[in-house]
Amino acid sequence: MERPTFPPEFSARRAAPTADPRLADLPRMAADLERFVPACAALERGFTHSRTSSHSINAPMLAINEKLGFVRETAVLTVQKVLSPG
């Protein structure tokens, strides 16, 4: 029996054809929408301000926040010390 040959869009690692390039950003777009819809709902209810926080090295989240119109402010530093009882 002859071994089947696969079209070029199949790779050795993947059993499905290459995804449509127009859909490559779909997961990111869905994540953006999950954050955008609640913001719109808040505006409709009269809220005028919103805050968010992200670690300074979390580039993907910072990009989403920027896309949603958040503006970077100076950093906030929280210091904590655990005190022993007594």
Buried (B, 14 or more C-beta within 10 A) or exposed (E): EEEEEEEEEEEEEEEEEEEEEEEEEEEEEEEBEEBBEEBEEEEEEEEEEEEEEBEEEEEEBBEBBEEEEBEEEEEEEEEEEEEEEE
